[in-house]
Amino acid sequence: QVRLVASGGGLVHPGGSLRLSCAASGFTFSNYAMSWYRQAPGKERELVASITIISTTTTYADSVKGRFTISRDNAKNTVYLQMNTLKPEDTAVYYCSAFRSSTRYWGQGTQVTVSS
């Protein structure tokens, strides 16, 4: 059974930091590129960051460049999203996703709220 379990979300003040983790199981993690998406209330889900299989390439949404860092540990079947200098507009449910060819898996999401 495929599972992607995201954790690390919470309430943080503007300018603060959070580190999200997503633990994968039920598939060969090292064969899949990984991404983080987010969905704010009333908005469509958007791509935040992606990382290739052996971490050779990372991509980011313009809105998070320079503030967020995606990384992965294939030995631990885990992908991370380090989020710094958080802004209220970063408030959303964050989802991790695994993809390879035409196959995509989704996790259950973790809530991030940036508020004073």
C-alpha positions as CSV (number, residue, x, y, z in Angstrom):
1,Q,0.0,0.0,0.0
2,V,1.4,3.4,-1.1
3,R,1.6,5.9,1.7
4,L,3.0,9.5,1.8
5,V,2.7,10.8,5.3
6,A,3.4,14.6,5.7
7,S,4.3,16.2,9.0
8,G,5.8,19.3,10.4
9,G,3.1,21.8,9.7
10,G,1.8,24.2,12.3
11,L,1.2,27.8,13.3
12,V,4.2,30.2,12.9
13,H,4.7,33.9,13.0
14,P,5.6,35.8,9.9
15,G,9.4,35.6,9.4
16,G,9.5,32.2,11.1
17,S,10.6,28.8,9.8
18,L,9.2,25.3,9.5
19,R,10.5,22.1,8.2
20,L,8.1,19.7,6.5
21,S,8.8,16.0,6.2
22,C,7.1,13.4,4.0
23,A,7.8,9.8,4.7
24,A,7.1,7.4,1.9
25,S,6.3,3.7,1.8
26,G,4.8,1.1,-0.4
27,F,6.8,2.0,-3.6
28,T,10.4,2.4,-4.6
29,F,11.0,5.9,-3.4
30,S,14.4,6.3,-5.1
31,N,12.8,5.8,-8.5
32,Y,10.4,8.7,-8.1
33,A,10.8,12.4,-8.4
34,M,9.2,14.2,-5.5
35,S,7.4,17.5,-5.2
36,W,5.6,19.7,-2.7
37,Y,2.4,21.3,-3.6
38,R,0.1,23.6,-1.6
39,Q,-3.5,24.7,-1.7
40,A,-4.8,27.8,0.1
41,P,-8.5,28.2,0.8
42,G,-10.4,29.1,-2.3
43,K,-7.4,28.6,-4.6
44,E,-6.1,25.9,-6.8
45,R,-3.4,23.6,-5.8
46,E,0.0,24.9,-6.9
47,L,3.5,23.4,-7.3
48,V,5.9,24.7,-4.7
49,A,9.1,22.7,-5.3
50,S,10.3,19.6,-7.0
51,I,13.4,17.4,-6.8
52,T,14.7,14.8,-9.1
53,I,15.6,11.2,-8.2
54,I,19.2,11.7,-7.2
55,S,18.7,15.4,-6.2
56,T,20.5,16.7,-9.3
57,T,17.9,19.2,-10.1
58,T,15.5,21.3,-7.9
59,T,12.9,23.7,-9.1
60,Y,10.8,26.2,-7.2
61,A,7.8,28.4,-7.7
62,D,8.9,32.1,-8.1
63,S,7.0,33.0,-4.9
64,V,9.2,30.8,-2.7
65,K,12.6,31.0,-4.4
66,G,15.3,31.9,-2.0
67,R,13.1,31.1,1.0
68,F,12.3,27.4,0.6
69,T,14.6,24.4,0.1
70,I,13.5,21.0,-1.0
71,S,15.7,17.9,-0.3
72,R,15.5,14.2,0.0
73,D,17.1,11.3,1.8
74,N,16.7,8.1,-0.3
75,A,18.0,6.0,2.5
76,K,15.2,7.2,4.7
77,N,12.5,7.4,2.0
78,T,11.8,10.9,3.0
79,V,11.5,14.3,1.3
80,Y,11.8,17.6,3.2
81,L,10.8,21.2,2.6
82,Q,12.7,23.7,4.7
83,M,10.6,26.9,4.8
84,N,12.3,30.1,6.0
85,T,11.1,33.7,6.2
86,L,7.5,32.6,6.1
87,K,4.8,35.0,5.0
88,P,1.0,35.0,5.6
89,E,0.5,34.2,1.9
90,D,2.3,30.9,2.5
91,T,-0.6,29.7,4.6
92,A,-2.0,26.6,2.9
93,V,-2.3,22.8,3.2
94,Y,1.0,21.4,1.9
95,Y,1.0,18.1,0.1
96,C,3.9,15.9,-1.0
97,S,3.7,14.0,-4.2
98,A,5.7,11.3,-5.9
99,F,5.8,11.0,-9.7
100,R,7.3,8.8,-12.4
101,S,6.1,8.6,-16.0
102,S,2.3,8.6,-15.8
103,T,2.1,7.5,-12.2
104,R,1.6,10.1,-9.4
105,Y,0.9,9.5,-5.7
106,W,-0.4,12.1,-3.2
107,G,0.0,12.4,0.5
108,Q,-2.7,13.6,2.9
109,G,-1.4,17.1,3.5
110,T,-0.2,19.1,6.5
111,Q,-1.6,22.5,7.5
112,V,0.8,25.5,7.6
113,T,-0.6,28.7,9.0
114,V,1.5,31.9,9.1
115,S,-0.1,34.5,11.3
116,S,0.8,37.0,14.0
